[in-house]
Amino acid sequence: MADEYSAESIQVLEGLEAVRKRPGMYLGDPHDGSALHHCIWEVVDNSVDEHLAGYTDSIEITLNPDHSLSVRDYGRGIPVGIHEEFGISAAEVIMTKLHAGGKFDNSSYKVSGGLHGVGVSAVNAVSEWMEMTIHRDGVIYFQRYEAGVPVEELKEIGKCDDSGTLIAFKPDLSIFTDIVEFDFEEVDTRVGETAFLNAGLKITIDDLRSSDAHKSEHLYEGGLSEYVSQLNERREVLHEEVIKIRGEKEIEKGEVEVELALQWSDAFSESIRCYTNIIRNKDGGTHMSGLRTALTSSVNLYAKKKKLLKGDALSGDDVREGLAAVVSVKHPDPSFSSQTKDKLVSSEVTGIVQTIVYDKLGEFFEENPAVAKQIVEKALLASKAREAARKARDLTRRKGVLEGGGLPGKLADCQSRDPSECEVYLVEGDSAGGSAKTGRDRRIQAILPLRGKILNVERQKHNAAKVFQNQEIQTMIRALGAGVGNPDPDKEEQEEGVFDTSKLRYSKIIIMCDADIDGAHIRTLMLTFLWRFMKPAIEEGHVFIAQPPLYQLTKGRVSKYVFSDEER
């Protein structure tokens, strides 16, 4: 039973040695802030496990002025009885022995994200000090540690009429370098995710580190559905109702529970968040694989059955375009690719998730044909756009493109073939292009005149194929030579021809338009295209906007350009 949580529940697998020496093996990089913040999650996840076991519905996190952090829950309180093997309190075993905890025998916890002792003891090891306060059986217990070593035995310090655990710790700055402060926004974002995954659990954060102390509270009764709605809050959704899927499967070590929420929008990319036992798996894993396979099969089956699909089957990328999804798996004994649990590798989860999603989504489509048709039509448009994008990418892959054989005729290219010193000016109109050509440095500056206003790609969200058929956009794609289409952040290997800044023919892309309303509009249209289909060029600092003068002032034979009415 899950309520059998006593000193006898605590098992020890190995010691705590080497955590201070090699913290990266247990908590992540101690220099870039990842290990620092991972310490918080190890403590918080243990409190969340008490919620999963049904013993607390409130967790309080405090960022203290002395740069320490505390986490308080109202669960059962860590066991304080004497551990038979070690002759010390079970609480001290948890805090000082790596892989010591009450999560290994499945009697204290049905599922868990953190493992009491695996994470908390590692956090203790890398802390300047840690203080543990336990409310259990009407008694308040306290123990302090320094650098992972207890400075006193667990002692009684008072009476209480509640239960729970308070863990406070201050990171050891001899271990953590560069980033040594907890980032409120990062903590708040992660806590928000945790609250979404635990409908009805209230988590508060108090930041007391400055005079303008602020507080954040997360409580979401809608759970995953509310999470997906937040992911889509700035997008135009295809269907108002969030699709909810639940299922479970019994395996040898217990029951695997699967919960998902799905909603498609007009976005071009997918956004899938994966969790195992409330812990974010940022690299996905077997639950992601099962979900993707089931989605592709379900949508194709429905499309064929309803005669909505005339050509080849829809690809997984087509089906998932515009999808926002959260998949949460609760597993009695999950396996991960590393200590930081970034990727789930439990092989049985693929089939479990695939079967549940395939069956439940098929039922939803049959019961909601209008929504199903919208999803299929969105995928069909994505398929057409992908084919058009492929043809557009072919323009940059034709033989001789880097030597000029495949470059647009209107491009006045530069002489240098070293991209690091080359720049291209996207100029409004052929006449302006002519003027620019006369004033350029032919060795490193290229001029690409564009005819009038390019296509407003924002208005073509539902017909991206039209974007790639536009002549001026094709001209830009060919001239830049780096492909088209934003990379998928969830994929390690990108589709061939996706935009790649390392292939840019020019290190600087300079938009040069007139200083009037039309010029501003054209500049906006160009930036919109670059953002939607070549975003890394902007993010990595390759895109510039030329500032045109407002007036040319001439006196005698001397001319001067000015940029404002004040200068005039």
C-alpha positions in Angstrom: 0.0 0.0 0.0 1.1 3.6 -0.8 0.7 4.7 2.9 3.3 2.2 4.2 5.9 5.0 4.7 8.2 4.4 7.7 11.8 4.0 8.6 11.7 0.4 7.1 10.7 1.9 3.7 14.1 3.5 3.3 16.5 1.5 1.2 20.1 2.3 0.4 21.8 1.4 -2.9 25.1 3.2 -2.7 27.0 6.0 -0.9 27.2 9.8 -1.5 30.9 10.0 -2.5 32.0 12.1 -5.5 28.9 14.3 -5.7 30.9 17.4 -4.6 33.8 16.4 -6.8 31.6 15.8 -9.9 28.3 17.5 -9.4 27.7 17.5 -13.2 27.1 13.7 -13.1 24.1 14.2 -10.8 22.7 17.6 -11.3 23.9 19.1 -14.6 26.4 21.8 -15.4 27.4 23.7 -12.3 28.6 26.7 -14.3 25.6 27.7 -16.6 22.9 27.7 -14.0 21.3 24.3 -14.9 22.7 22.4 -11.9 21.8 25.3 -9.6 18.2 25.3 -10.6 18.1 21.5 -10.8 18.7 21.5 -7.0 15.3 23.2 -6.7 13.5 20.6 -8.8 15.0 17.7 -6.8 13.5 19.1 -3.6 10.2 20.3 -5.1 9.7 17.0 -7.0 9.8 15.1 -3.7 7.0 17.4 -2.3 5.1 16.8 -5.5 5.4 13.0 -4.9 3.6 13.6 -1.6 0.8 15.2 -3.6 0.7 12.3 -6.1 0.4 9.9 -3.1 -2.6 12.0 -1.9 -1.1 13.7 1.2 -0.6 17.3 0.3 -2.3 19.9 -1.9 -0.1 22.8 -1.2 3.7 23.5 -1.7 5.4 26.8 -0.7 8.7 27.9 -2.2 10.6 30.9 -0.7 13.7 32.6 -2.2 15.3 34.1 0.9 17.4 37.3 1.2 20.5 35.3 2.2 20.3 33.6 -1.3 19.1 30.4 0.3 15.8 28.6 -0.8 13.2 26.7 1.1 10.5 24.3 0.1 7.6 23.5 2.5 5.0 20.8 1.9 2.2 19.4 4.1 2.6 15.8 3.4 3.4 13.0 5.8 6.8 14.3 6.8 10.1 12.3 6.2 10.3 9.2 8.4 12.4 9.8 11.6 12.7 6.3 13.0 16.1 4.6 13.4 17.2 2.9 10.2 18.1 -0.7 11.1 21.1 -1.0 8.8 22.8 2.3 9.6 21.7 3.0 13.2 20.8 6.6 12.5 17.5 8.3 11.7 15.8 7.4 8.4 15.8 11.2 7.7 19.5 11.4 8.0 19.9 8.4 5.8 17.8 10.1 3.1 19.9 13.3 3.4 23.4 11.7 3.4 23.2 8.5 1.4 22.9 8.6 -2.4 20.1 6.4 -3.8 18.5 6.1 -0.4 14.7 6.5 -0.4 11.2 5.3 0.0 10.4 5.0 -3.8 12.2 1.7 -4.6 9.7 -0.8 -3.3 6.4 0.7 -4.6 4.8 0.5 -1.2 5.4 4.1 0.0 4.7 5.7 -3.4 2.8 4.3 -6.4 4.7 6.6 -8.8 7.4 9.2 -8.2 9.4 11.8 -10.1 12.1 12.6 -7.5 13.6 9.8 -5.5 14.0 10.7 -1.8 17.7 10.6 -1.3 18.8 10.4 -4.9 18.2 14.1 -5.5 18.0 15.5 -2.0 21.2 14.0 -0.8 23.0 15.3 -4.0 21.6 18.8 -3.2 22.8 18.4 0.4 26.2 17.5 -0.9 26.6 20.7 -3.0 25.1 23.1 -0.4 27.0 25.3 1.9 24.3 24.3 4.4 21.0 22.5 4.5 18.4 22.5 7.2 15.6 19.9 7.5 12.5 20.5 9.6 10.0 17.7 9.9 6.5 17.8 11.3 5.4 14.2 12.0 3.3 12.5 14.6 2.8 15.7 16.6 6.5 16.4 17.0 8.8 18.9 15.2 12.2 17.5 14.3 15.3 19.5 13.1 18.7 18.7 11.7 21.4 20.9 10.1 24.1 19.8 7.5 27.1 21.6 6.2 28.7 20.5 2.9 26.5 17.4 3.2 27.7 16.4 6.7 25.4 16.5 9.7 26.6 19.0 12.4 24.2 17.5 14.9 21.8 14.6 15.3 18.2 14.8 14.4 16.5 16.4 17.5 13.1 17.4 18.7 12.5 21.1 18.9 8.8 21.4 19.5 5.2 20.1 19.1 2.9 20.5 16.2 -0.7 19.7 15.1 0.2 19.4 11.4 2.5 17.3 9.2 5.0 17.9 6.4 8.6 18.7 5.6 10.5 22.0 5.2 13.9 21.8 3.4 16.1 24.9 3.3 19.5 25.1 1.6 22.1 27.5 0.4 24.2 26.5 -2.7 27.9 26.3 -2.1 29.5 29.0 -4.3 32.8 27.1 -4.4 30.9 24.6 -6.6 28.6 26.8 -8.5 30.3 29.5 -10.6 29.2 32.1 -13.2 25.5 31.9 -12.5 25.0 31.8 -8.8 21.5 33.4 -8.3 18.2 31.7 -8.7 16.3 33.1 -11.6 12.7 33.9 -10.6 11.3 33.6 -14.1 12.9 30.2 -14.6 11.6 29.0 -11.3 8.2 30.4 -11.9 7.9 28.8 -15.4 8.9 25.4 -14.2 6.6 25.6 -11.2 3.7 26.6 -13.5 4.3 23.5 -15.6 4.3 21.4 -12.4 1.0 22.9 -11.3 -0.6 22.3 -14.7 0.4 18.6 -14.5 -1.2 18.3 -11.0 -4.7 19.7 -11.2 -5.7 21.0 -7.8 -2.2 21.4 -6.4 -1.4 25.0 -5.3 2.2 26.0 -5.5 3.3 29.5 -4.3 6.6 31.3 -4.8 7.7 34.1 -2.5 10.8 36.1 -3.6 12.1 38.0 -0.6 15.5 38.9 -2.0 14.8 42.6 -2.7 12.7 45.4 -1.3 10.1 45.0 -4.1 9.5 41.3 -3.1 6.8 39.6 -5.2 4.7 36.5 -5.0 3.4 34.1 -7.6 0.7 31.5 -7.2 -0.1 28.6 -9.5 -3.3 26.6 -9.2 -4.9 25.0 -12.3 -8.1 23.0 -11.9 -8.1 22.4 -15.7 -4.8 20.5 -15.7 -3.4 19.6 -19.1 -6.3 21.1 -21.0 -5.5 24.4 -19.4 -1.8 23.9 -20.1 -2.5 23.4 -23.9 -4.8 26.4 -23.9 -2.0 28.5 -22.5 0.4 27.2 -25.2 -2.1 28.4 -27.8 -3.2 31.6 -26.2 -1.5 33.8 -28.9 -2.6 31.5 -31.8 -5.8 31.1 -33.8 -7.0 27.6 -32.8 -8.7 25.3 -35.3 -11.1 23.9 -32.7 -12.1 25.4 -29.4 -12.3 22.2 -27.5 -9.1 20.7 -26.3 -8.9 17.0 -27.0 -8.4 15.0 -23.8 -7.1 11.4 -23.8 -6.6 9.1 -20.8 -5.7 5.5 -20.5 -3.8 3.0 -18.5 -2.0 -0.4 -19.0 -0.9 -2.9 -16.4 2.7 -4.0 -16.7 4.7 -6.4 -14.5 5.8 -3.6 -12.1 2.5 -1.9 -11.8 0.2 0.4 -13.8 1.3 2.9 -16.5 -1.1 5.8 -16.7 -1.2 8.0 -19.8 -2.8 11.5 -20.0 -2.7 13.8 -23.0 -4.2 17.1 -24.2 -4.2 18.1 -27.9 -5.2 21.1 -29.9 -4.3 22.3 -33.4 -3.8 25.9 -34.3 -2.8 28.0 -37.4 0.9 27.8 -36.3 3.5 26.4 -38.7 5.4 24.4 -36.1 4.5 21.8 -33.5 4.8 22.2 -29.7 4.9 18.9 -27.8 5.8 18.8 -24.1 6.6 15.4 -22.6 6.6 14.5 -18.9 7.2 11.3 -16.9 6.0 11.3 -13.3 5.7 15.1 -13.4 9.3 15.6 -14.6 9.8 17.4 -17.9 11.7 15.3 -20.5 13.0 18.1 -22.7 14.4 15.6 -25.2 11.2 13.6 -25.5 11.6 9.8 -25.6 9.4 6.8 -26.0 6.2 8.6 -25.1 6.9 11.1 -27.8 7.6 8.3 -30.3 4.3 6.6 -29.4 2.3 9.8 -29.7 3.8 10.8 -33.1 3.2 7.3 -34.6 -0.4 7.2 -33.3 -1.2 10.7 -34.6 0.0 10.0 -38.1 -1.9 6.6 -38.3 -5.1 8.0 -36.8 -5.3 11.1 -39.1 -4.4 9.1 -42.2 -7.0 6.4 -41.4 -9.8 8.9 -40.9 -8.8 10.8 -44.1 -8.9 7.7 -46.2 -12.1 6.4 -44.7 -13.9 9.7 -45.4 -12.2 10.0 -48.9 -10.5 13.3 -47.9 -7.1 12.0 -49.0 -6.6 11.6 -52.8 -2.8 11.3 -53.2 -0.1 9.9 -51.0 -0.5 9.5 -47.3 0.1 12.5 -45.0 3.5 12.6 -43.4 4.0 12.9 -39.6 5.3 16.5 -40.1 2.1 17.4 -42.1 -0.2 15.9 -39.4 1.6 17.6 -36.5 1.9 21.1 -38.1 0.2 23.5 -35.7 -0.2 20.9 -33.0 0.2 21.9 -29.3 0.2 18.8 -27.1 1.2 17.8 -23.6 1.7 14.1 -22.8 2.1 13.0 -19.2 3.1 9.4 -18.3 3.0 8.0 -14.8 5.2 5.0 -14.6 6.1 2.8 -11.5 9.7 2.3 -12.6 10.7 4.6 -15.5 14.1 4.5 -17.2 15.9 7.6 -18.4 18.9 8.3 -20.6 20.7 10.2 -17.9 20.6 11.3 -14.2 18.9 14.6 -15.3 16.0 12.6 -16.8 15.9 14.6 -20.1 14.7 11.6 -22.1 12.5 8.6 -21.3 13.9 5.3 -22.6 11.4 2.8 -21.2 10.7 0.8 -24.3 7.3 -0.5 -23.3 5.9 3.1 -23.1 6.0 3.5 -26.9 3.4 0.8 -27.5 1.3 1.8 -24.6 1.0 5.4 -25.6 0.6 4.5 -29.3 -2.3 2.1 -28.6 -4.1 4.5 -26.2 -3.8 7.5 -28.5 -4.7 5.6 -31.7 -7.9 4.2 -30.1 -9.1 7.3 -28.3 -8.3 9.7 -31.0 -10.1 7.5 -33.5 -13.2 7.6 -31.3 -12.9 11.4 -31.0 -12.8 11.8 -34.8 -15.9 9.6 -35.3 -17.8 11.6 -32.6 -16.6 15.0 -33.8 -16.4 14.8 -37.7 -16.3 18.6 -38.1 -13.2 18.9 -36.0 -11.6 15.8 -37.6 -12.2 17.4 -41.1 -10.5 20.6 -40.0 -7.5 18.7 -38.8 -7.2 16.7 -42.0 -7.6 19.8 -44.1 -4.9 21.6 -42.1 -2.6 18.6 -42.7 -3.4 18.6 -46.5 -2.4 22.3 -46.7 0.7 21.5 -44.8 1.5 18.8 -47.3 1.1 21.1 -50.2 3.2 23.8 -48.5 5.9 21.3 -47.8 6.0 20.2 -51.4 6.2 23.9 -52.5 8.9 24.5 -49.9 10.8 21.5 -51.3 10.7 23.0 -54.8 11.8 26.4 -53.4 14.8 24.7 -51.7 15.7 23.0 -54.9 16.4 26.5 -56.2 19.3 26.8 -53.8 20.6 23.2 -54.4 21.0 23.3 -58.2 24.4 22.7 -59.5 26.5 25.8 -59.6 24.4 27.9 -57.3 27.4 29.1 -55.3 29.3 30.0 -58.4 26.3 32.0 -59.7 24.7 29.5 -62.1 21.5 29.3 -60.1 21.3 32.9 -58.9 18.5 35.3 -59.9 19.3 37.5 -62.9 18.4 40.7 -61.2 21.0 40.1 -58.4 24.1 42.3 -58.8 26.4 40.0 -56.9 29.7 40.9 -55.2 33.1 39.6 -56.2 34.1 38.0 -52.9 33.1 34.4 -52.2 33.8 34.8 -48.5 30.4 35.0 -46.8 31.9 36.5 -43.6 32.8 39.7 -45.4 29.9 39.9 -47.8 26.6 41.7 -47.5 23.4 41.9 -49.6 21.1 44.8 -49.8 17.4 44.0 -50.4 16.3 47.1 -52.2 12.8 48.4 -53.0 12.3 48.6 -56.8 14.6 48.4 -59.8 15.2 52.2 -60.0 16.5 52.3 -56.4 18.5 49.2 -57.2 20.2 51.0 -60.0 21.2 53.9 -57.6 22.5 51.4 -55.0 24.6 49.6 -57.6 26.5 52.8 -58.4 27.3 53.6 -54.8 28.3 50.1 -53.6 31.6 48.4 -53.0 31.5 45.8 -55.7 34.0 43.6 -53.9 31.8 42.8 -50.8 28.4 44.4 -51.4 25.6 42.7 -53.5 22.3 44.4 -54.5 19.0 42.6 -55.0 16.2 44.8 -56.3 12.7 43.5 -55.4 9.6 44.6 -57.3 7.2 46.5 -55.1 5.6 44.9 -52.1 6.3 41.2 -51.5 3.6 38.8 -50.5 2.1 39.3 -47.0 3.0 35.8 -45.6 1.0 36.4 -42.4 -2.2 36.4 -44.5 -1.2 33.0 -46.0 -1.0 31.0 -42.8 -3.5 28.5 -44.2 -1.9 28.4 -47.7 1.8 28.4 -47.3 2.1 26.8 -50.8 1.2 30.3 -52.2 4.2 31.8 -50.3 6.7 29.7 -52.2 5.1 30.3 -55.5 5.6 34.1 -55.2 8.3 35.3 -57.6 10.0 37.8 -55.3 10.2 35.3 -52.4 11.7 32.7 -54.8 14.2 35.4 -55.8 15.2 36.0 -52.1 15.5 32.3 -51.4 17.8 31.7 -54.4 20.0 34.8 -53.6 20.5 33.9 -50.0 21.3 30.3 -50.8 20.6 28.9 -47.3 17.3 27.1 -47.8 13.9 28.0 -46.4 11.7 26.9 -43.5 12.5 27.3 -39.8 14.3 24.4 -38.1 12.2 22.2 -35.8 13.7 22.6 -32.3 12.4 19.1 -31.3 14.4 17.4 -34.1 18.1 16.5 -33.8 18.3 16.0 -37.6 16.6 18.6 -39.7 14.9 18.0 -43.0 17.2 18.6 -46.0 16.9 22.2 -47.3 15.6 23.7 -44.0 17.1 27.2 -43.5 20.7 27.0 -42.2 22.6 30.1 -41.4 25.9 28.3 -42.0 25.0 28.2 -45.7 24.2 31.9 -46.1 26.1 33.5 -49.0 26.2 36.8 -47.1 26.8 37.4 -43.4 24.7 40.6 -43.5 21.2 40.9 -45.0 20.3 44.6 -45.1 16.8 45.7 -45.8 16.9 49.1 -47.5 13.6 50.9 -48.1 12.4 54.5 -48.5 11.7 56.7 -45.5 7.9 56.8 -46.1 4.8 54.8 -45.3 5.2 52.5 -48.3 8.8 51.9 -47.3 7.9 51.0 -43.8 5.2 48.6 -45.1 7.6 46.9 -47.4 10.2 46.6 -44.6 7.6 45.0 -42.4 6.6 42.5 -45.1 10.2 41.5 -45.6 10.8 41.1 -41.9 7.7 39.0 -41.6 8.8 36.6 -44.3 12.3 36.3 -42.7 10.7 35.7 -39.2 8.3 33.0 -40.5 10.6 31.1 -42.8 14.2 32.1 -42.0 14.0 33.0 -38.3 17.6 31.9 -37.3 18.9 34.7 -39.6 17.2 37.2 -37.3 18.0 35.4 -34.1 21.7 35.1 -34.9 22.1 38.7 -35.9 22.4 38.5 -39.7 19.5 40.9 -40.5 19.9 44.7 -40.5 17.7 47.6 -41.4 19.3 50.5 -43.3 18.3 54.0 -42.0 17.5 56.2 -45.0 17.8 60.0 -44.8 14.7 62.1 -44.8 16.2 65.1 -46.6 19.1 66.0 -48.9 20.3 69.5 -48.1 22.3 71.3 -50.8 24.2 74.6 -50.6 26.2 75.4 -53.6 28.1 72.3 -54.5 27.9 70.8 -51.0 25.2 68.3 -50.2 24.4 66.8 -46.8 21.8 64.1 -45.8 19.8 64.5 -42.6 17.7 62.0 -40.8 15.1 64.1 -38.9 13.2 67.4 -39.0 15.3 68.7 -36.1 18.6 68.3 -38.1 17.0 70.0 -41.1 
